[in-house]
Amino acid sequence: MWGGVHGLYRVAGDVSKPYRIKLQRKLKIKTNCLSWKLLQTISTFLLVAFAWIFFRSDTVTDAFRFIRRIITRPTPWLLFNGGIYNLGLDRVEMNILFVSVLVLLLVDLIRYLKRETLDAFLLEQNIWFEWLVVIAMIVAIFIFGKYGPTFDNQQFIYFQF
């Protein structure tokens, strides 16, 4: 199902492309700006997140049950009332997630503003800065890595794949 949903996205994108281009021209939508890239990123994220429901569910029935619950009983207040910590991440993990997303946004912003890849940006810097970034990434792997004697592959999302 997961692959089928992605295939459906691809077919729908290919079929609708000429109509989307016409609509963009008619509405004079700029496609070479940050707002357009942001819309594309958010749309892609939502579509992929939706497809993950089928990947993660044990059965197709469970997937549709979950989708029906999202539509009929939305609970957006869980994001703000502390209830999100009951869904799998504790406060420390949530803070790590928040910092990680900020780092990714910073890297993407550098890429967008400088119009170059991160490795090209780092090569422009002084050697001490390059090494600082490399050491920080290695330390992050040691601190946030899950491998070792306490690693449980049952918690890994691909363990049933």
Contact map, one row per residue, 1 for C-alpha under 8 A:
11111000000000000000000000000000000000000000000000000110000100000000000000000000000000000000000000000000000000000000000000000000000000000000000000000000000000000
11111100000000000000000000000000000000000000000000110110000000000000000000000000000000000000000000000000000000000000000000000000000000000000000000000000000000000
11111110000000000000000000000000000000000000000000000000000000000000000000000000000000000000000000000000000000000000000000000000000000000000000000000000000000000
11111111000000000000000000000000000000000000000000000000000000000000000000000000000000000000000000000000000000000000000000000000000000000000000000000000000000000
11111111100000000000000000000000000000000000000000100000000000000000000000000000000000000000000000000000000000000000000000000000000000000000000000000000000000000
01111111110000000000000000000000000000000000000100100000000000000000000000000000000000000000000000000000000000000000000000000000000000000000000000000000000000000
00111111111000000000000000000000000000000000000000000000000000000000000000000000000000000000000000000000000000000000000000000000000000000000000000000000000000000
00011111111100000000000000000000000000000000000000000000000000000000000000000000000000000000000000000000000000000000000000000000000000000000000000000000000000000
00001111111110000000000000000000000000000000000000000000000000000000000000000000000000000000000000000000000000000000000000000000000000000000000000000000000000000
00000111111111000000000000000000000000000000000000000000000000000000000000000000000000000000000000000000000000000000000000000000000000000000000000000000000000000
00000011111111100000000000000000000000000000000000000000000000000000000000000000000000000000000000000000000000000000000000000000000000000000000000000000000000000
00000001111111110000000000000000000000000000000000000000000000000000000000000000000000000000000000000000000000000000000000000000000000000000000000000000000000000
00000000111111111000000000000000000000000000000000000000000000000000000000000000000000000000000000000000000000000000000000000000000000000000000000000000000000000
00000000011111111000000000000000000000000000000000000000000000000000000000000000000000000000000000000000000000000000000000000000000000000000000000000000000000000
00000000001111111100000000000000000000000000000000000000000000000000000000000000000000000000000000000000000000000000000000000000000000000000000000000000000000000
00000000000111111111000000000000000000000000000000000000000000000000000000000000000000000000000000000000000000000000000000000000000000000000000000000000000000000
00000000000011111111100000000000000000000000000000000000000000000000000000000000000000000000000000000000000000000000000000000000000000000000000000000000000000000
00000000000000111111110000000000000000000000000000000000000000000000000000000000000000000000000000000000000000000000000000000000000000000000000000000000000000000
00000000000000011111111000000000000000000000000000000000000000000000000000000000000000000000000000000000000000000000000000000000000000000000000000000000000000000
00000000000000011111111100000000000000000000000000000000000000000000000000000000000000000000000000000000000000000000000000000000000000000000000000000000000000000
00000000000000001111111110000000000000000000000000000000000000000000000000000000000000000000000000000000000000000000000000000000000000000000000000000000000000000
00000000000000000111111111000000000000000000000000000000000000000000000000000000000000000000000000000000000000000000000000000000000000000000000000000000000000000
00000000000000000011111111100000000000000000000000000000000000000000000000000000000000000000000000000000000000000000000000000000000000000000000000000000000000000
00000000000000000001111111111100000000000000000000000000000000000000000000000000000000000000000000000000000000000000000000000000000000000000000000000000000000000
00000000000000000000111111111000000000000000000000000000000000000000000000000000000000000000000000000000000000000000000000000000000000000000000000000000000000000
00000000000000000000011111111000000000000000000000000000000000000000000000000000000000000000000000000000000000000000000000000000000000000000000000000000000000000
00000000000000000000001111111000000000000000000000000000000000000000000000000000000000000000000000000000000000000000000000000000000000000000000000000000000000000
00000000000000000000000111111100000000000000000000000000000000000000000000000000000000000000000000000000000000000000000000000000000000000000000000000000000000000
00000000000000000000000111111110000000000000000000000000000000000000000000000000000000000000000000000000000000000000000000000000000000000000000000000000000000000
00000000000000000000000100011111100100000000000000000000000000000000000000000000000000000000000000000000000000000000000000000000000000000000000000000000000000000
00000000000000000000000000001111100110000000000000000000000000000000000000000000000000000000000000000000000000000000000000000000000000000000000000000000000000000
00000000000000000000000000000111110110000000000000000000000000000000000000000000000000000000000000000000000000000000000000000000000000000000000000000000000000000
00000000000000000000000000000111111110000000000000000000000000000000000000000000000000000000000000000000000000000000000000000000000000000000000000000000000000000
00000000000000000000000000000001111111000000000000000000000000000000000000000000000000000000000000000000000000000000000000000000000000000000000000000000000000000
00000000000000000000000000000000111111100000000000000000000000000000000000000000000000000000000000000000000000000000000000000000000000000000000000000000000000000
00000000000000000000000000000111111111110000000000000000000000000000000000000000000000000000000000000000000000000000000000000000000000000000000000000000000000000
00000000000000000000000000000011111111111000000000000000000000000000000000000000000000000000000000000000000000000000000000000000000000000000000000000000000000000
00000000000000000000000000000000011111111100000000000000000000000000000000000000000000000000000000000000000000000000000000000000000000000000000000000000000000000
00000000000000000000000000000000001111111110000000000000000000000000000000000000000000000000000000000000000000000000000000000000000000000000000000000000000000000
00000000000000000000000000000000000111111111000000000000000000000000000000000000000000000000000000000000000000000000000000000000000000000000000000000000000000000
00000000000000000000000000000000000011111111100000000000000000000000000000000000000000000000000000000000000000000000000000000000000000000000000000000000000000000
00000000000000000000000000000000000001111111110000000000000000000000000000000000000000000000000000000000000000000000000000000000000000000000000000000000000000000
00000000000000000000000000000000000000111111111000000000000000000000000000000000000000000000000000000000000000000000000000000000000000000000000000000000000000000
00000000000000000000000000000000000000011111111100000000000000000000000000000000000000000000000000000000000000000000000000000000000000000000000000000000000000000
00000000000000000000000000000000000000001111111110000000000000000000000000000000000000000000000000000000000000000000000000000000000000000000000000000000000000000
00000000000000000000000000000000000000000111111111000000000000000000000000000000000000000000000000000000000000000000000000000000000000000000000000000000000000000
00000000000000000000000000000000000000000011111111100000000000000000000000000000000000000000000000000000000000000000000000000000000000000000000000000000000000000
00000100000000000000000000000000000000000001111111110000000000000000000000000000000000000000000000000000000000000000000000000000000000000000000000000000000000000
00000000000000000000000000000000000000000000111111111000000000000000000000000000000000000000000000000000000000000000000000000000000000000000000000000000000000000
00000000000000000000000000000000000000000000011111111100000000000000000000000000000000000000000000000000000000000000000000000000000000000000000000000000000000000
01001100000000000000000000000000000000000000001111111110000000000000000000000000000000000000000000000000000000000000000000000000000000000000000000000000000000000
01000000000000000000000000000000000000000000000111111111000000000000000000000000000000000000000000000000000000000000000000000000000000000000000000000000000000000
00000000000000000000000000000000000000000000000011111111100000100110000000000000000000000000000000000000000000000000000000000000000000000000000000000000000000000
11000000000000000000000000000000000000000000000001111111101100100000000000000000000000000000000000000000000000000000000000000000000000000000000000000000000000000
11000000000000000000000000000000000000000000000000111111100000000000000000000000000000000000000000000000000000000000000000000000000000000000000000000000000000000
00000000000000000000000000000000000000000000000000011111110000000000000000000000000000000000000000000000000000000000000000000000000000000000000000000000000010000
00000000000000000000000000000000000000000000000000001111111101100000000000000000000000000000000000000000000000000000000000000000000000000000000000000000000000000
00000000000000000000000000000000000000000000000000000001111101100000000000000000000000000000000000000000000000000000000000000000000000000000000000000000000000000
00000000000000000000000000000000000000000000000000000100111111100000000000000000000000000000000000000000000000000000000000000000000000000000000000000000000000000
10000000000000000000000000000000000000000000000000000100111111110000000000000000000000000000000000000000000000000000000000000000000000000000000000000000000000000
00000000000000000000000000000000000000000000000000000000001111111000000000000000000000000000000000000000000000000000000000000000000000000000000000000000000000000
00000000000000000000000000000000000000000000000000000000111111111100000000000000000000000000000000000000000000000000000000000000000000000000000000000000000000000
00000000000000000000000000000000000000000000000000001100111111111110000000000000000000000000000000000000000000000000000000000000000000000000000000000000000000000
00000000000000000000000000000000000000000000000000000000000111111111000000000000000000000000000000000000000000000000000000000000000000000000000000000000000000000
00000000000000000000000000000000000000000000000000000000000011111111100000000000000000000000000000000000000000000000000000000000000000000000000000000000000000000
00000000000000000000000000000000000000000000000000001000000001111111110000000000000000000000000000000000000000000000000000000000000000000000000000000000000000000
00000000000000000000000000000000000000000000000000001000000000111111111000000000000000000000000000000000000000000000000000000000000000000000000000000000000000000
00000000000000000000000000000000000000000000000000000000000000011111111100000000000000000000000000000000000000000000000000000000000000000000000000000000000000000
00000000000000000000000000000000000000000000000000000000000000001111111111000000000000000000000000000000000000000000000000000000000000000000000000000000000000000
00000000000000000000000000000000000000000000000000000000000000000111111111100000000000000000000000000000000000000000000000000000000000000000000000000000000000000
00000000000000000000000000000000000000000000000000000000000000000011111111000000000000000000000000000000000000000000000000000000000000000000000000000000000000000
00000000000000000000000000000000000000000000000000000000000000000001111111000000000000000000000000000000000000000000000000000000000000000000000000000000000000000
00000000000000000000000000000000000000000000000000000000000000000000111111100000000000000000000000000000000000000000000000000000000000000000000000000000000000000
00000000000000000000000000000000000000000000000000000000000000000000111111110000000000000000000000000000000000000000000000000000000000000000000000000000000000000
00000000000000000000000000000000000000000000000000000000000000000000010011111100000000000000000000000000000000000000000000000000000000000000000000000000000000000
00000000000000000000000000000000000000000000000000000000000000000000000001111111000000000000000000000000000000000000000000000000000000000000000000000000000000000
00000000000000000000000000000000000000000000000000000000000000000000000000111111100000000000000000000000000000000000000000000000000000000000000000000000000000000
00000000000000000000000000000000000000000000000000000000000000000000000000111111111100000000000000000000000000000000000000000000000000000000000000000000000000000
00000000000000000000000000000000000000000000000000000000000000000000000000011111111100000000000000000000000000000000000000000000000000000000000000000000000000000
00000000000000000000000000000000000000000000000000000000000000000000000000011111111100000000000000000000000000000000000000000000000000000000000000000000000000000
00000000000000000000000000000000000000000000000000000000000000000000000000001111111100000000000000000000000000000000000000000000000000000000000000000000000000000
00000000000000000000000000000000000000000000000000000000000000000000000000000111111111000000000000000000000000000000000000000000000000000000000000000000000000000
00000000000000000000000000000000000000000000000000000000000000000000000000000111111111100000000000000000000000000000000000000000000000000000000000000000000000000
00000000000000000000000000000000000000000000000000000000000000000000000000000111111111111000000000000000000000000000000000000000000000000000000000000000000000000
00000000000000000000000000000000000000000000000000000000000000000000000000000000011111111110000000000000000000000000000000000000000000000000000000000000000000000
00000000000000000000000000000000000000000000000000000000000000000000000000000000011111111100000000000000000000000000000000000000000000000000000000000000000000000
00000000000000000000000000000000000000000000000000000000000000000000000000000000001111111000000000000000000000000000000000000000000000000000000000000000000000000
00000000000000000000000000000000000000000000000000000000000000000000000000000000000111111100000000000000000000000000000000000000000000000000000000000000000000000
00000000000000000000000000000000000000000000000000000000000000000000000000000000000111111111110000000000000000000000000000000000000000000000000000000000000000000
00000000000000000000000000000000000000000000000000000000000000000000000000000000000011011111110000000000000000000000000000000000000000000000000000000000000000000
00000000000000000000000000000000000000000000000000000000000000000000000000000000000010001111111000000000000000000000000000000000000000000000000000000000000000000
00000000000000000000000000000000000000000000000000000000000000000000000000000000000000001111111100000000000000000000000000000000000000000000000000000000000000000
00000000000000000000000000000000000000000000000000000000000000000000000000000000000000001111111110000000000000000000000000000000000000000000000000000000000000000
00000000000000000000000000000000000000000000000000000000000000000000000000000000000000001111111111000000000000000000000000000000000000000000000000000000000000000
00000000000000000000000000000000000000000000000000000000000000000000000000000000000000000011111111100000000000000000000000000000000000000000000000000000000000000
00000000000000000000000000000000000000000000000000000000000000000000000000000000000000000001111111110000000000000000000000000000000000000000000000000000000000000
00000000000000000000000000000000000000000000000000000000000000000000000000000000000000000000111111111000000000000000000000000000000000000000000000000000000000000
00000000000000000000000000000000000000000000000000000000000000000000000000000000000000000000011111111100000000000000000000000000000000000000000000000000000000000
00000000000000000000000000000000000000000000000000000000000000000000000000000000000000000000001111111110000000000000000000000000000000000000000000000000000000000
00000000000000000000000000000000000000000000000000000000000000000000000000000000000000000000000111111111000000000000000000000000000000000000000000000000000000000
00000000000000000000000000000000000000000000000000000000000000000000000000000000000000000000000011111111100000000000000000000000000000000000000000000000000000000
00000000000000000000000000000000000000000000000000000000000000000000000000000000000000000000000001111111110000000000000000000000000000000000000000000000000000000
00000000000000000000000000000000000000000000000000000000000000000000000000000000000000000000000000111111111000000000000000000000000000000000000000000000000000000
00000000000000000000000000000000000000000000000000000000000000000000000000000000000000000000000000011111111100000000000000000000000000000000000000000000000000000
00000000000000000000000000000000000000000000000000000000000000000000000000000000000000000000000000001111111110000000000000000000000000000000000000000000000000000
00000000000000000000000000000000000000000000000000000000000000000000000000000000000000000000000000000111111111000000000000000000000000000000000000000000000000000
00000000000000000000000000000000000000000000000000000000000000000000000000000000000000000000000000000011111111100000010000000000000000000000000000000000000000000
00000000000000000000000000000000000000000000000000000000000000000000000000000000000000000000000000000001111111110000000000000000000000000000000000000000000000000
00000000000000000000000000000000000000000000000000000000000000000000000000000000000000000000000000000000111111111000000000000000000000000000000000000000000000000
00000000000000000000000000000000000000000000000000000000000000000000000000000000000000000000000000000000011111111111010000000000000000000000000000000000000000000
00000000000000000000000000000000000000000000000000000000000000000000000000000000000000000000000000000000001111111111110000000000000000000000000000000000000000000
00000000000000000000000000000000000000000000000000000000000000000000000000000000000000000000000000000000000111111111000000000000000000000000000000000000000000000
00000000000000000000000000000000000000000000000000000000000000000000000000000000000000000000000000000000000011111110000000000000000000000000000000000000000000000
00000000000000000000000000000000000000000000000000000000000000000000000000000000000000000000000000000000000001111111000010000000000000000000000000000000000000000
00000000000000000000000000000000000000000000000000000000000000000000000000000000000000000000000000000000000001111111100000000000000000000000000000000000000000000
00000000000000000000000000000000000000000000000000000000000000000000000000000000000000000000000000000000000001110111110110000000000000000000000000000000000000000
00000000000000000000000000000000000000000000000000000000000000000000000000000000000000000000000000000000000000100011111110000000000000000000000000000000000000000
00000000000000000000000000000000000000000000000000000000000000000000000000000000000000000000000000000000001001100001111111000000000000000000000000000000000000000
00000000000000000000000000000000000000000000000000000000000000000000000000000000000000000000000000000000000000000000111111100000000000000000000000000000000000000
00000000000000000000000000000000000000000000000000000000000000000000000000000000000000000000000000000000000000000001111111110000000000000000000000000000000000000
00000000000000000000000000000000000000000000000000000000000000000000000000000000000000000000000000000000000000000101111111111000000000000000000000000000000000000
00000000000000000000000000000000000000000000000000000000000000000000000000000000000000000000000000000000000000000000011111111000110000000000000000000000000000000
00000000000000000000000000000000000000000000000000000000000000000000000000000000000000000000000000000000000000000000001111111100010000000000000000000000000000000
00000000000000000000000000000000000000000000000000000000000000000000000000000000000000000000000000000000000000000000000111111100000000000000000000000000000000000
00000000000000000000000000000000000000000000000000000000000000000000000000000000000000000000000000000000000000000000000011111110110000000000000000000000000000000
00000000000000000000000000000000000000000000000000000000000000000000000000000000000000000000000000000000000000000000000000111111110000000000000000000000000000000
00000000000000000000000000000000000000000000000000000000000000000000000000000000000000000000000000000000000000000000000000001111111000000000000000000000000000000
00000000000000000000000000000000000000000000000000000000000000000000000000000000000000000000000000000000000000000000000000000111111100000000000000000000000000000
00000000000000000000000000000000000000000000000000000000000000000000000000000000000000000000000000000000000000000000000001001111111110000000000000000000000000000
00000000000000000000000000000000000000000000000000000000000000000000000000000000000000000000000000000000000000000000000001101111111111000000000000000000000000000
00000000000000000000000000000000000000000000000000000000000000000000000000000000000000000000000000000000000000000000000000000011111111100000000000000000000000000
00000000000000000000000000000000000000000000000000000000000000000000000000000000000000000000000000000000000000000000000000000001111111110000000000000000000000000
00000000000000000000000000000000000000000000000000000000000000000000000000000000000000000000000000000000000000000000000000000000111111111000000000000000000000000
00000000000000000000000000000000000000000000000000000000000000000000000000000000000000000000000000000000000000000000000000000000011111111100000000000000000000000
00000000000000000000000000000000000000000000000000000000000000000000000000000000000000000000000000000000000000000000000000000000001111111110000000000000000000000
00000000000000000000000000000000000000000000000000000000000000000000000000000000000000000000000000000000000000000000000000000000000111111111000000000000000000000
00000000000000000000000000000000000000000000000000000000000000000000000000000000000000000000000000000000000000000000000000000000000011111111100000000000000000000
00000000000000000000000000000000000000000000000000000000000000000000000000000000000000000000000000000000000000000000000000000000000001111111110000000000000000000
00000000000000000000000000000000000000000000000000000000000000000000000000000000000000000000000000000000000000000000000000000000000000111111111000000000000000000
00000000000000000000000000000000000000000000000000000000000000000000000000000000000000000000000000000000000000000000000000000000000000011111111110000000000000000
00000000000000000000000000000000000000000000000000000000000000000000000000000000000000000000000000000000000000000000000000000000000000001111111110000000000000000
00000000000000000000000000000000000000000000000000000000000000000000000000000000000000000000000000000000000000000000000000000000000000000111111110000000000000000
00000000000000000000000000000000000000000000000000000000000000000000000000000000000000000000000000000000000000000000000000000000000000000011111110000000000000000
00000000000000000000000000000000000000000000000000000000000000000000000000000000000000000000000000000000000000000000000000000000000000000001111111000000000000000
00000000000000000000000000000000000000000000000000000000000000000000000000000000000000000000000000000000000000000000000000000000000000000001111111100000000000000
00000000000000000000000000000000000000000000000000000000000000000000000000000000000000000000000000000000000000000000000000000000000000000000000111110110000000000
00000000000000000000000000000000000000000000000000000000000000000000000000000000000000000000000000000000000000000000000000000000000000000000000011111110000000000
00000000000000000000000000000000000000000000000000000000000000000000000000000000000000000000000000000000000000000000000000000000000000000000000001111110000000000
00000000000000000000000000000000000000000000000000000000000000000000000000000000000000000000000000000000000000000000000000000000000000000000000000111110000000000
00000000000000000000000000000000000000000000000000000000000000000000000000000000000000000000000000000000000000000000000000000000000000000000000001111111000000000
00000000000000000000000000000000000000000000000000000000000000000000000000000000000000000000000000000000000000000000000000000000000000000000000001111111100000000
00000000000000000000000000000000000000000000000000000000000000000000000000000000000000000000000000000000000000000000000000000000000000000000000000000111111100000
00000000000000000000000000000000000000000000000000000000000000000000000000000000000000000000000000000000000000000000000000000000000000000000000000000011111100100
00000000000000000000000000000000000000000000000000000000000000000000000000000000000000000000000000000000000000000000000000000000000000000000000000000001111110100
00000000000000000000000000000000000000000000000000000000000000000000000000000000000000000000000000000000000000000000000000000000000000000000000000000001111110100
00000000000000000000000000000000000000000000000000000000000000000000000000000000000000000000000000000000000000000000000000000000000000000000000000000001111111100
00000000000000000000000000000000000000000000000000000001000000000000000000000000000000000000000000000000000000000000000000000000000000000000000000000000011111110
00000000000000000000000000000000000000000000000000000000000000000000000000000000000000000000000000000000000000000000000000000000000000000000000000000000000111111
00000000000000000000000000000000000000000000000000000000000000000000000000000000000000000000000000000000000000000000000000000000000000000000000000000000111111111
00000000000000000000000000000000000000000000000000000000000000000000000000000000000000000000000000000000000000000000000000000000000000000000000000000000000011111
00000000000000000000000000000000000000000000000000000000000000000000000000000000000000000000000000000000000000000000000000000000000000000000000000000000000001111
